[in-house]
Amino acid sequence: ALAALLPLAVLLWRERATARRSDFAALLLAPLAFLAWVLYLYAITGDPLAILRGYVSGFDPRPPLQSFLDLLDPAVYGFPWFVAGLFALFVALVARAWRVAGAPLAAYATAMLVVIGAAGSLTSSVRYEMSIYPAFIVLAALARARAVHVAWVAASATLAVGFAAMYALYHWVG
């Protein structure tokens, strides 16, 4: 919810000439709801970060760049080149989204990318990147060029066949 605050603020700022004061006040609802949730958790558990500890056994905050440094450790990632390459692709697509998709959607994409990168691990980043739909708007715009379209389809088909073969041979693919 808090990641959605930035794009909503950008959109409201762009429409400020016709926006009402209540529209600006509505932006405060997400942070207030989050604060209420944290206070509620604190009241019932004594731990305001109980939600984080519930998702990950033994939650331990890590330095922000640790997720990227882990890419250099083969014990952490089975396919670090794939995780790093896809993250780099999404960084490029999100950067391009500021021109192609417009400021509100690009702000959403940027906020999501920051959340993914700051999570402390890129292990599940591949599936979370799929929610950054403005990147796919950029990809569709780029794929209008026939050469880009053919290259993208060929690369996607090659990866699909490779991952299907790995899965069939009982290798971890996720």
N, CA, C and O atoms as a DFTB+ gen file, in Angstrom:
696 C
 N C O
     1  1       0.826      -1.191       0.000
     2  2       0.000       0.000       0.000
     3  2       0.874       1.261       0.000
     4  3       0.568       2.243      -0.677
     5  1       1.961       1.213       0.768
     6  2       2.817       2.393       0.825
     7  2       3.547       2.616      -0.492
     8  3       3.837       3.757      -0.851
     9  1       3.847       1.545      -1.214
    10  2       4.513       1.703      -2.513
    11  2       3.579       2.369      -3.522
    12  3       4.047       2.998      -4.471
    13  1       2.291       2.242      -3.333
    14  2       1.326       2.879      -4.232
    15  2       1.181       4.372      -3.948
    16  3       0.631       5.110      -4.765
    17  1       1.665       4.811      -2.807
    18  2       1.534       6.218      -2.427
    19  2       2.278       7.145      -3.378
    20  3       1.757       8.199      -3.745
    21  1       3.481       6.770      -3.780
    22  2       4.276       7.614      -4.687
    23  2       3.582       7.843      -6.033
    24  3       3.453       8.992      -6.453
    25  1       3.131       6.787      -6.725
    26  2       2.464       7.055      -8.001
    27  2       1.154       7.835      -7.853
    28  3       0.815       8.652      -8.709
    29  1       0.430       7.584      -6.778
    30  2      -0.805       8.343      -6.558
    31  2      -0.502       9.815      -6.296
    32  3      -1.236      10.693      -6.750
    33  1       0.571      10.082      -5.570
    34  2       0.968      11.469      -5.321
    35  2       1.391      12.150      -6.616
    36  3       1.058      13.314      -6.841
    37  1       2.121      11.436      -7.468
    38  2       2.533      11.998      -8.765
    39  2       1.301      12.316      -9.612
    40  3       1.202      13.391     -10.203
    41  1       0.372      11.374      -9.663
    42  2      -0.849      11.588     -10.449
    43  2      -1.644      12.772      -9.904
    44  3      -2.115      13.605     -10.678
    45  1      -1.799      12.855      -8.604
    46  2      -2.546      13.956      -8.007
    47  2      -1.839      15.287      -8.234
    48  3      -2.495      16.302      -8.466
    49  1      -0.519      15.294      -8.169
    50  2       0.236      16.525      -8.403
    51  2       0.030      17.017      -9.830
    52  3      -0.092      18.219     -10.065
    53  1      -0.009      16.082     -10.785
    54  2      -0.211      16.469     -12.180
    55  2      -1.615      17.036     -12.403
    56  3      -1.824      17.858     -13.295
    57  1      -2.566      16.597     -11.594
    58  2      -3.956      17.051     -11.728
    59  2      -4.329      18.068     -10.639
    60  3      -5.510      18.254     -10.342
    61  1      -3.342      18.710     -10.056
    62  2      -3.594      19.587      -8.916
    63  2      -4.510      20.761      -9.235
    64  3      -5.165      21.292      -8.339
    65  1      -4.565      21.169     -10.480
    66  2      -5.413      22.313     -10.845
    67  2      -6.888      21.976     -10.639
    68  3      -7.679      22.849     -10.283
    69  1      -7.258      20.730     -10.859
    70  2      -8.661      20.334     -10.715
    71  2      -8.913      19.484      -9.476
    72  3     -10.053      19.101      -9.214
    73  1      -7.870      19.183      -8.714
    74  2      -8.019      18.323      -7.535
    75  2      -8.625      19.100      -6.372
    76  3      -8.427      20.307      -6.228
    77  1      -9.366      18.369      -5.553
    78  2      -9.949      18.960      -4.342
    79  2      -9.018      18.705      -3.168
    80  3      -8.132      17.854      -3.240
    81  1      -9.223      19.436      -2.102
    82  2      -8.406      19.224      -0.902
    83  2      -8.609      17.824      -0.333
    84  3      -7.682      17.235       0.224
    85  1      -9.807      17.300      -0.473
    86  2     -10.070      15.953       0.040
    87  2      -9.266      14.898      -0.721
    88  3      -8.953      13.841      -0.173
    89  1      -8.933      15.181      -1.975
    90  2      -8.100      14.255      -2.738
    91  2      -6.703      14.169      -2.135
    92  3      -6.130      13.086      -2.017
    93  1      -6.165      15.323      -1.756
    94  2      -4.846      15.341      -1.133
    95  2      -4.901      14.675       0.250
    96  3      -3.973      13.965       0.636
    97  1      -5.978      14.906       0.981
    98  2      -6.136      14.291       2.309
    99  2      -6.239      12.766       2.184
   100  3      -5.796      12.040       3.074
   101  1      -6.814      12.288       1.098
   102  2      -6.954      10.843       0.902
   103  2      -5.603      10.147       0.793
   104  3      -5.489       8.963       1.107
   105  1      -4.575      10.877       0.348
   106  2      -3.237      10.293       0.273
   107  2      -2.718       9.878       1.651
   108  3      -1.862       8.999       1.758
   109  1      -3.229      10.500       2.681
   110  2      -2.778      10.176       4.033
   111  2      -3.371       8.875       4.549
   112  3      -2.907       8.350       5.561
   113  1      -4.394       8.339       3.872
   114  2      -5.052       7.135       4.361
   115  2      -4.124       5.919       4.376
   116  3      -4.165       5.136       5.324
   117  1      -3.302       5.746       3.366
   118  2      -2.400       4.588       3.322
   119  2      -1.383       4.620       4.464
   120  3      -1.237       3.622       5.169
   121  1      -0.676       5.734       4.668
   122  2       0.261       5.740       5.804
   123  2      -0.450       5.628       7.157
   124  3       0.076       5.013       8.085
   125  1      -1.627       6.212       7.269
   126  2      -2.367       6.102       8.523
   127  2      -2.824       4.666       8.764
   128  3      -2.785       4.188       9.897
   129  1      -3.255       3.978       7.714
   130  2      -3.655       2.576       7.851
   131  2      -2.462       1.714       8.255
   132  3      -2.590       0.823       9.094
   133  1      -1.311       1.980       7.660
   134  2      -0.102       1.235       8.023
   135  2       0.275       1.490       9.477
   136  3       0.608       0.557      10.208
   137  1       0.225       2.744       9.895
   138  2       0.539       3.086      11.279
   139  2      -0.435       2.402      12.235
   140  3      -0.024       1.885      13.274
   141  1      -1.715       2.396      11.891
   142  2      -2.714       1.716      12.725
   143  2      -2.411       0.223      12.831
   144  3      -2.536      -0.359      13.908
   145  1      -2.018      -0.393      11.729
   146  2      -1.684      -1.821      11.733
   147  2      -0.463      -2.093      12.625
   148  3      -0.469      -3.047      13.404
   149  1       0.567      -1.272      12.516
   150  2       1.763      -1.450      13.331
   151  2       1.428      -1.271      14.814
   152  3       1.911      -2.028      15.656
   153  1       0.603      -0.274      15.132
   154  2       0.201      -0.062      16.530
   155  2      -0.630      -1.232      17.047
   156  3      -0.481      -1.636      18.200
   157  1      -1.490      -1.769      16.213
   158  2      -2.289      -2.935      16.588
   159  2      -1.385      -4.139      16.866
   160  3      -1.569      -4.841      17.859
   161  1      -0.404      -4.373      15.980
   162  2       0.533      -5.471      16.193
   163  2       1.311      -5.286      17.494
   164  3       1.543      -6.238      18.239
   165  1       1.701      -4.059      17.746
   166  2       2.430      -3.766      18.973
   167  2       1.559      -4.043      20.194
   168  3       2.041      -4.564      21.200
   169  1       0.272      -3.694      20.105
   170  2      -0.642      -3.891      21.232
   171  2      -0.873      -5.374      21.526
   172  3      -0.974      -5.757      22.691
   173  1      -0.959      -6.213      20.492
   174  2      -1.277      -7.624      20.750
   175  2      -0.046      -8.519      20.885
   176  3      -0.137      -9.597      21.472
   177  1       1.108      -8.092      20.352
   178  2       2.290      -8.948      20.410
   179  2       3.459      -8.309      21.146
   180  3       4.374      -9.009      21.581
   181  1       3.439      -7.004      21.287
   182  2       4.590      -6.320      21.866
   183  2       5.703      -6.085      20.858
   184  3       6.773      -5.584      21.206
   185  1       5.444      -6.452      19.601
   186  2       6.452      -6.320      18.542
   187  2       5.808      -5.641      17.339
   188  3       4.961      -6.247      16.682
   189  1       6.186      -4.395      17.032
   190  2       5.566      -3.710      15.891
   191  2       5.944      -4.321      14.537
   192  3       5.267      -4.070      13.540
   193  1       7.006      -5.110      14.491
   194  2       7.428      -5.750      13.240
   195  2       7.025      -7.223      13.187
   196  3       7.634      -8.007      12.459
   197  1       6.014      -7.597      13.944
   198  2       5.581      -8.997      14.000
   199  2       5.190      -9.529      12.622
   200  3       5.386     -10.713      12.345
   201  1       4.650      -8.694      11.770
   202  2       4.251      -9.144      10.441
   203  2       5.473      -9.613       9.649
   204  3       5.384     -10.593       8.909
   205  1       6.591      -8.941       9.790
   206  2       7.809      -9.354       9.096
   207  2       8.353     -10.658       9.664
   208  3       8.811     -11.523       8.917
   209  1       8.304     -10.795      10.951
   210  2       8.800     -12.008      11.574
   211  2       7.889     -13.201      11.271
   212  3       8.339     -14.347      11.300
   213  1       6.645     -12.943      10.989
   214  2       5.710     -14.016      10.650
   215  2       5.960     -14.594       9.269
   216  3       5.720     -15.779       9.043
   217  1       6.440     -13.774       8.341
   218  2       6.703     -14.240       6.988
   219  2       8.017     -15.004       6.885
   220  3       8.126     -15.970       6.130
   221  1       9.000     -14.569       7.641
   222  2      10.323     -15.175       7.546
   223  2      10.745     -15.624       8.936
   224  3      10.825     -14.816       9.862
   225  1      11.009     -16.896       9.073
   226  2      11.476     -17.415      10.346
   227  2      12.823     -16.786      10.670
   228  3      13.759     -16.853       9.873
   229  1      12.912     -16.183      11.835
   230  2      14.168     -15.562      12.234
   231  2      14.517     -14.350      11.384
   232  3      15.665     -14.213      10.962
   233  1      13.569     -13.478      11.123
   234  2      13.803     -12.286      10.308
   235  2      14.983     -11.512      10.854
   236  3      15.046     -11.203      12.044
   237  1      15.898     -11.211       9.991
   238  2      17.097     -10.481      10.372
   239  2      17.342      -9.388       9.335
   240  3      17.708      -9.691       8.200
   241  1      17.146      -8.121       9.705
   242  2      17.386      -7.048       8.728
   243  2      18.813      -7.121       8.190
   244  3      19.755      -7.423       8.922
   245  1      18.949      -6.838       6.899
   246  2      20.246      -6.913       6.226
   247  2      20.549      -5.588       5.567
   248  3      19.642      -4.798       5.306
   249  1      21.833      -5.337       5.294
   250  2      22.184      -4.098       4.575
   251  2      21.516      -4.069       3.205
   252  3      21.339      -5.124       2.596
   253  1      21.141      -2.899       2.704
   254  2      20.407      -2.804       1.438
   255  2      21.117      -3.439       0.244
   256  3      20.456      -4.005      -0.626
   257  1      22.424      -3.360       0.183
   258  2      23.148      -3.908      -0.966
   259  2      23.456      -5.397      -0.836
   260  3      24.025      -5.992      -1.752
   261  1      23.088      -6.005       0.288
   262  2      23.403      -7.407       0.512
   263  2      22.757      -8.309      -0.538
   264  3      23.354      -9.307      -0.943
   265  1      21.557      -7.975      -0.980
   266  2      20.892      -8.806      -1.987
   267  2      21.682      -8.845      -3.287
   268  3      21.675      -9.856      -3.988
   269  1      22.353      -7.766      -3.608
   270  2      23.154      -7.738      -4.837
   271  2      24.510      -8.416      -4.635
   272  3      25.034      -9.051      -5.551
   273  1      25.074      -8.279      -3.434
   274  2      26.335      -8.951      -3.140
   275  2      26.158     -10.468      -3.110
   276  3      27.082     -11.211      -3.442
   277  1      24.971     -10.923      -2.713
   278  2      24.691     -12.361      -2.690
   279  2      24.741     -12.975      -4.085
   280  3      24.929     -14.184      -4.220
   281  1      24.577     -12.166      -5.113
   282  2      24.654     -12.691      -6.480
   283  2      26.040     -13.238      -6.792
   284  3      26.195     -14.057      -7.697
   285  1      27.040     -12.793      -6.055
   286  2      28.407     -13.264      -6.252
   287  2      28.691     -14.569      -5.503
   288  3      29.746     -15.177      -5.684
   289  1      27.744     -14.993      -4.665
   290  2      27.924     -16.195      -3.863
   291  2      27.135     -17.350      -4.475
   292  3      25.906     -17.345      -4.414
   293  1      27.814     -18.345      -5.066
   294  2      27.108     -19.448      -5.713
   295  2      26.293     -20.300      -4.740
   296  3      25.412     -21.043      -5.172
   297  1      26.565     -20.209      -3.441
   298  2      25.797     -20.962      -2.463
   299  2      24.400     -20.366      -2.267
   300  3      23.497     -21.061      -1.802
   301  1      24.213     -19.110      -2.609
   302  2      22.924     -18.442      -2.407
   303  2      22.014     -18.630      -3.614
   304  3      20.833     -18.941      -3.460
   305  1      22.555     -18.443      -4.811
   306  2      21.755     -18.525      -6.029
   307  2      22.299     -19.615      -6.943
   308  3      23.502     -19.701      -7.190
   309  1      21.385     -20.442      -7.437
   310  2      21.791     -21.458      -8.403
   311  2      22.051     -20.870      -9.773
   312  3      22.898     -21.359     -10.520
   313  1      21.305     -19.798     -10.106
   314  2      21.421     -19.149     -11.409
   315  2      21.573     -17.641     -11.219
   316  3      20.668     -16.885     -11.573
   317  1      22.697     -17.192     -10.669
   318  2      22.837     -15.760     -10.397
   319  2      22.806     -14.925     -11.668
   320  3      22.340     -13.786     -11.632
   321  1      23.282     -15.448     -12.780
   322  2      23.280     -14.696     -14.035
   323  2      21.857     -14.418     -14.485
   324  3      21.582     -13.362     -15.053
   325  1      20.948     -15.356     -14.237
   326  2      19.552     -15.174     -14.645
   327  2      18.868     -14.131     -13.768
   328  3      18.183     -13.241     -14.271
   329  1      19.057     -14.246     -12.443
   330  2      18.449     -13.296     -11.509
   331  2      18.987     -11.892     -11.769
   332  3      18.218     -10.934     -11.851
   333  1      20.309     -11.771     -11.899
   334  2      20.929     -10.456     -12.133
   335  2      20.530      -9.901     -13.493
   336  3      20.237      -8.712     -13.611
   337  1      20.515     -10.737     -14.511
   338  2      20.155     -10.284     -15.858
   339  2      18.726      -9.797     -15.939
   340  3      18.445      -8.773     -16.562
   341  1      17.814     -10.535     -15.305
   342  2      16.412     -10.121     -15.338
   343  2      16.194      -8.844     -14.537
   344  3      15.414      -7.981     -14.940
   345  1      16.886      -8.721     -13.397
   346  2      16.763      -7.492     -12.619
   347  2      17.288      -6.308     -13.418
   348  3      16.672      -5.242     -13.429
   349  1      18.425      -6.490     -14.090
   350  2      18.988      -5.420     -14.927
   351  2      18.041      -5.057     -16.067
   352  3      17.886      -3.881     -16.396
   353  1      17.408      -6.064     -16.669
   354  2      16.430      -5.805     -17.731
   355  2      15.286      -4.956     -17.197
   356  3      14.863      -4.005     -17.854
   357  1      14.782      -5.287     -16.016
   358  2      13.673      -4.513     -15.456
   359  2      14.106      -3.106     -15.053
   360  3      13.310      -2.171     -15.144
   361  1      15.335      -2.941     -14.617
   362  2      15.837      -1.583     -14.324
   363  2      15.797      -0.751     -15.607
   364  3      15.352       0.397     -15.596
   365  1      16.265      -1.338     -16.713
   366  2      16.262      -0.622     -17.993
   367  2      14.837      -0.331     -18.462
   368  3      14.556       0.767     -18.944
   369  1      13.943      -1.303     -18.325
   370  2      12.555      -1.094     -18.757
   371  2      11.860      -0.038     -17.906
   372  3      11.094       0.776     -18.422
   373  1      12.127      -0.053     -16.610
   374  2      11.508       0.944     -15.723
   375  2      12.067       2.331     -16.021
   376  3      11.323       3.312     -15.996
   377  1      13.354       2.426     -16.299
   378  2      13.930       3.725     -16.668
   379  2      13.268       4.254     -17.941
   380  3      12.974       5.445     -18.042
   381  1      13.041       3.389     -18.887
   382  2      12.390       3.780     -20.150
   383  2      10.901       4.096     -19.941
   384  3      10.314       4.859     -20.707
   385  1      10.299       3.508     -18.909
   386  2       8.876       3.741     -18.631
   387  2       8.581       5.209     -18.340
   388  3       7.458       5.669     -18.545
   389  1       9.579       5.942     -17.866
   390  2       9.358       7.369     -17.596
   391  2       9.044       8.130     -18.879
   392  3       8.384       9.168     -18.829
   393  1       9.504       7.637     -20.024
   394  2       9.199       8.294     -21.302
   395  2       7.988       7.665     -21.980
   396  3       7.184       8.367     -22.593
   397  1       7.857       6.359     -21.874
   398  2       6.850       5.634     -22.649
   399  2       5.508       5.546     -21.927
   400  3       4.466       5.790     -22.535
   401  1       5.520       5.200     -20.635
   402  2       4.275       4.916     -19.924
   403  2       3.715       6.109     -19.160
   404  3       2.555       6.090     -18.748
   405  1       4.514       7.131     -18.969
   406  2       4.041       8.300     -18.232
   407  2       4.486       8.268     -16.781
   408  3       4.818       7.212     -16.241
   409  1       4.489       9.428     -16.162
   410  2       5.030       9.581     -14.812
   411  2       4.316       8.755     -13.745
   412  3       5.002       8.127     -12.939
   413  1       2.971       8.714     -13.686
   414  2       2.341       7.926     -12.614
   415  2       2.675       6.433     -12.685
   416  3       2.999       5.823     -11.666
   417  1       2.599       5.847     -13.873
   418  2       2.924       4.426     -14.003
   419  2       4.405       4.175     -13.775
   420  3       4.775       3.166     -13.174
   421  1       5.252       5.071     -14.243
   422  2       6.689       4.921     -14.029
   423  2       7.036       5.072     -12.550
   424  3       7.942       4.401     -12.057
   425  1       6.333       5.937     -11.847
   426  2       6.562       6.089     -10.407
   427  2       6.188       4.801      -9.682
   428  3       6.893       4.373      -8.768
   429  1       5.082       4.182     -10.085
   430  2       4.698       2.879      -9.507
   431  2       5.783       1.846      -9.783
   432  3       6.191       1.120      -8.876
   433  1       6.250       1.774     -11.019
   434  2       7.270       0.793     -11.400
   435  2       8.558       1.028     -10.621
   436  3       9.197       0.075     -10.173
   437  1       8.937       2.273     -10.461
   438  2      10.152       2.603      -9.712
   439  2      10.004       2.208      -8.251
   440  3      10.917       1.626      -7.667
   441  1       8.858       2.522      -7.660
   442  2       8.626       2.166      -6.257
   443  2       8.689       0.651      -6.066
   444  3       9.276       0.176      -5.095
   445  1       8.095      -0.102      -6.975
   446  2       8.119      -1.563      -6.869
   447  2       9.538      -2.096      -7.012
   448  3       9.933      -3.012      -6.291
   449  1      10.293      -1.540      -7.922
   450  2      11.678      -1.983      -8.124
   451  2      12.534      -1.691      -6.894
   452  3      13.388      -2.496      -6.522
   453  1      12.306      -0.549      -6.269
   454  2      13.034      -0.208      -5.046
   455  2      12.665      -1.181      -3.929
   456  3      13.537      -1.635      -3.188
   457  1      11.387      -1.501      -3.805
   458  2      10.945      -2.459      -2.779
   459  2      11.593      -3.821      -3.014
   460  3      12.072      -4.451      -2.071
   461  1      11.611      -4.274      -4.259
   462  2      12.215      -5.572      -4.590
   463  2      13.706      -5.563      -4.267
   464  3      14.224      -6.508      -3.672
   465  1      14.385      -4.504      -4.658
   466  2      15.826      -4.421      -4.413
   467  2      16.183      -4.266      -2.949
   468  3      17.252      -4.706      -2.525
   469  1      15.317      -3.653      -2.174
   470  2      15.596      -3.403      -0.762
   471  2      15.128      -4.534       0.146
   472  3      15.291      -4.449       1.363
   473  1      14.550      -5.590      -0.419
   474  2      13.985      -6.669       0.387
   475  2      15.042      -7.495       1.108
   476  3      14.710      -8.256       2.016
   477  1      16.292      -7.362       0.728
   478  2      17.347      -8.112       1.382
   479  2      17.719      -9.397       0.672
   480  3      18.722     -10.026       1.010
   481  1      16.919      -9.796      -0.313
   482  2      17.207     -10.994      -1.095
   483  2      16.514     -10.874      -2.443
   484  3      15.376     -10.411      -2.532
   485  1      17.200     -11.289      -3.472
   486  2      16.607     -11.288      -4.807
   487  2      16.098     -12.676      -5.189
   488  3      15.792     -12.922      -6.355
   489  1      16.004     -13.586      -4.217
   490  2      15.601     -14.956      -4.486
   491  2      14.264     -15.016      -5.214
   492  3      14.135     -15.751      -6.193
   493  1      13.285     -14.272      -4.767
   494  2      11.959     -14.290      -5.392
   495  2      11.719     -13.095      -6.297
   496  3      10.590     -12.851      -6.721
   497  1      12.772     -12.350      -6.596
   498  2      12.597     -11.120      -7.369
   499  2      11.998     -11.388      -8.747
   500  3      11.272     -10.548      -9.279
   501  1      12.294     -12.540      -9.324
   502  2      11.799     -12.836     -10.668
   503  2      10.274     -12.815     -10.687
   504  3       9.683     -12.246     -11.605
   505  1       9.630     -13.416      -9.704
   506  2       8.158     -13.422      -9.714
   507  2       7.584     -12.067      -9.325
   508  3       6.519     -11.687      -9.810
   509  1       8.278     -11.330      -8.452
   510  2       7.785     -10.008      -8.083
   511  2       7.933      -9.006      -9.233
   512  3       7.127      -8.086      -9.362
   513  1       8.940      -9.181     -10.047
   514  2       9.130      -8.292     -11.195
   515  2       7.979      -8.425     -12.192
   516  3       7.702      -7.498     -12.953
   517  1       7.318      -9.565     -12.187
   518  2       6.195      -9.753     -13.107
   519  2       5.020      -8.824     -12.793
   520  3       4.151      -8.617     -13.639
   521  1       4.992      -8.267     -11.585
   522  2       3.916      -7.338     -11.223
   523  2       4.194      -5.912     -11.681
   524  3       3.339      -5.039     -11.524
   525  1       5.354      -5.664     -12.235
   526  2       5.712      -4.314     -12.684
   527  2       5.215      -4.151     -14.118
   528  3       5.995      -4.158     -15.070
   529  1       3.900      -4.004     -14.246
   530  2       3.287      -3.978     -15.582
   531  2       3.716      -2.805     -16.460
   532  3       3.676      -2.956     -17.681
   533  1       4.123      -1.646     -15.933
   534  2       4.609      -0.607     -16.852
   535  2       5.831      -1.051     -17.659
   536  3       6.054      -0.563     -18.767
   537  1       6.622      -1.977     -17.106
   538  2       7.767      -2.494     -17.857
   539  2       7.291      -3.257     -19.092
   540  3       7.947      -3.236     -20.134
   541  1       6.156      -3.924     -18.970
   542  2       5.621      -4.666     -20.109
   543  2       5.000      -3.732     -21.155
   544  3       4.946      -4.065     -22.339
   545  1       4.539      -2.579     -20.713
   546  2       4.074      -1.564     -21.656
   547  2       5.249      -1.086     -22.497
   548  3       5.128      -0.921     -23.711
   549  1       6.391      -0.863     -21.843
   550  2       7.608      -0.462     -22.557
   551  2       8.050      -1.574     -23.502
   552  3       8.414      -1.313     -24.649
   553  1       8.019      -2.798     -23.026
   554  2       8.421      -3.934     -23.856
   555  2       7.535      -4.052     -25.094
   556  3       8.022      -4.341     -26.187
   557  1       6.243      -3.827     -24.921
   558  2       5.329      -3.866     -26.073
   559  2       5.645      -2.747     -27.059
   560  3       5.598      -2.946     -28.273
   561  1       5.966      -1.572     -26.527
   562  2       6.321      -0.457     -27.414
   563  2       7.612      -0.755     -28.173
   564  3       7.726      -0.442     -29.359
   565  1       8.581      -1.358     -27.491
   566  2       9.839      -1.703     -28.153
   567  2       9.643      -2.816     -29.184
   568  3      10.304      -2.833     -30.223
   569  1       8.737      -3.737     -28.891
   570  2       8.529      -4.894     -29.776
   571  2       7.752      -4.536     -31.040
   572  3       7.517      -5.406     -31.879
   573  1       7.354      -3.295     -31.191
   574  2       6.740      -2.881     -32.461
   575  2       7.737      -3.000     -33.600
   576  3       7.367      -3.258     -34.745
   577  1       8.999      -2.809     -33.270
   578  2      10.045      -3.001     -34.283
   579  2      10.205      -4.505     -34.505
   580  3      10.386      -5.266     -33.554
   581  1      10.138      -4.915     -35.739
   582  2      10.144      -6.349     -36.067
   583  2      11.381      -7.063     -35.524
   584  3      11.271      -8.173     -35.004
   585  1      12.538      -6.452     -35.635
   586  2      13.766      -7.096     -35.168
   587  2      13.712      -7.354     -33.657
   588  3      14.117      -8.422     -33.199
   589  1      13.215      -6.384     -32.883
   590  2      13.100      -6.550     -31.436
   591  2      12.085      -7.640     -31.124
   592  3      12.300      -8.470     -30.240
   593  1      10.974      -7.630     -31.860
   594  2       9.938      -8.640     -31.654
   595  2      10.485     -10.051     -31.892
   596  3      10.275     -10.943     -31.071
   597  1      11.170     -10.250     -32.987
   598  2      11.728     -11.565     -33.326
   599  2      12.779     -11.974     -32.282
   600  3      12.805     -13.128     -31.854
   601  1      13.631     -11.050     -31.877
   602  2      14.661     -11.361     -30.880
   603  2      14.032     -11.738     -29.543
   604  3      14.483     -12.672     -28.879
   605  1      12.991     -11.010     -29.153
   606  2      12.328     -11.297     -27.875
   607  2      11.649     -12.663     -27.904
   608  3      11.767     -13.432     -26.951
   609  1      10.947     -12.967     -28.978
   610  2      10.283     -14.268     -29.087
   611  2      11.315     -15.397     -29.096
   612  3      11.111     -16.423     -28.448
   613  1      12.410     -15.220     -29.817
   614  2      13.453     -16.249     -29.870
   615  2      14.084     -16.465     -28.491
   616  3      14.280     -17.605     -28.069
   617  1      14.399     -15.386     -27.799
   618  2      14.995     -15.509     -26.464
   619  2      14.015     -16.151     -25.487
   620  3      14.408     -17.000     -24.686
   621  1      12.742     -15.753     -25.546
   622  2      11.728     -16.324     -24.660
   623  2      11.534     -17.804     -24.923
   624  3      11.442     -18.593     -23.983
   625  1      11.469     -18.192     -26.193
   626  2      11.290     -19.601     -26.542
   627  2      12.496     -20.428     -26.101
   628  3      12.340     -21.547     -25.613
   629  1      13.681     -19.886     -26.271
   630  2      14.894     -20.603     -25.855
   631  2      14.912     -20.817     -24.349
   632  3      15.209     -21.913     -23.875
   633  1      14.596     -19.771     -23.600
   634  2      14.538     -19.906     -22.145
   635  2      13.453     -20.882     -21.718
   636  3      13.666     -21.685     -20.810
   637  1      12.285     -20.824     -22.364
   638  2      11.194     -21.725     -22.011
   639  2      11.587     -23.187     -22.230
   640  3      11.313     -24.033     -21.379
   641  1      12.218     -23.487     -23.349
   642  2      12.657     -24.858     -23.634
   643  2      13.736     -25.283     -22.627
   644  3      13.703     -26.402     -22.116
   645  1      14.671     -24.404     -22.352
   646  2      15.730     -24.730     -21.397
   647  2      15.198     -24.982     -20.000
   648  3      15.596     -25.948     -19.348
   649  1      14.297     -24.118     -19.531
   650  2      13.738     -24.304     -18.191
   651  2      12.827     -25.519     -18.125
   652  3      12.796     -26.202     -17.102
   653  1      12.086     -25.807     -19.185
   654  2      11.253     -27.007     -19.214
   655  2      12.125     -28.267     -19.138
   656  3      11.773     -29.226     -18.450
   657  1      13.252     -28.264     -19.839
   658  2      14.174     -29.404     -19.795
   659  2      14.764     -29.559     -18.399
   660  3      14.874     -30.674     -17.889
   661  1      15.147     -28.439     -17.777
   662  2      15.691     -28.509     -16.428
   663  2      14.652     -29.045     -15.447
   664  3      14.966     -29.863     -14.583
   665  1      13.432     -28.585     -15.586
   666  2      12.345     -29.036     -14.709
   667  2      12.109     -30.531     -14.898
   668  3      11.920     -31.261     -13.925
   669  1      12.119     -30.986     -16.148
   670  2      11.916     -32.404     -16.443
   671  2      13.026     -33.266     -15.862
   672  3      12.809     -34.439     -15.558
   673  1      14.210     -32.693     -15.707
   674  2      15.348     -33.427     -15.147
   675  2      15.493     -33.178     -13.626
   676  3      16.533     -33.473     -13.037
   677  1      14.438     -32.634     -13.014
   678  2      14.373     -32.428     -11.573
   679  2      15.370     -31.394     -11.053
   680  3      15.839     -31.506      -9.920
   681  1      15.693     -30.403     -11.856
   682  2      16.533     -29.308     -11.405
   683  2      15.637     -28.191     -10.888
   684  3      14.505     -28.029     -11.342
   685  1      16.156     -27.423      -9.934
   686  2      15.414     -26.277      -9.434
   687  2      15.408     -25.199     -10.514
   688  3      16.456     -24.839     -11.050
   689  1      14.216     -24.687     -10.828
   690  2      14.095     -23.713     -11.897
   691  2      13.644     -22.361     -11.376
   692  3      13.924     -21.349     -12.020
   693  1      12.964     -22.295     -10.247
   694  2      12.351     -21.087      -9.744
   695  2      13.282     -19.980      -9.528
   696  3      12.870     -18.901      -9.101
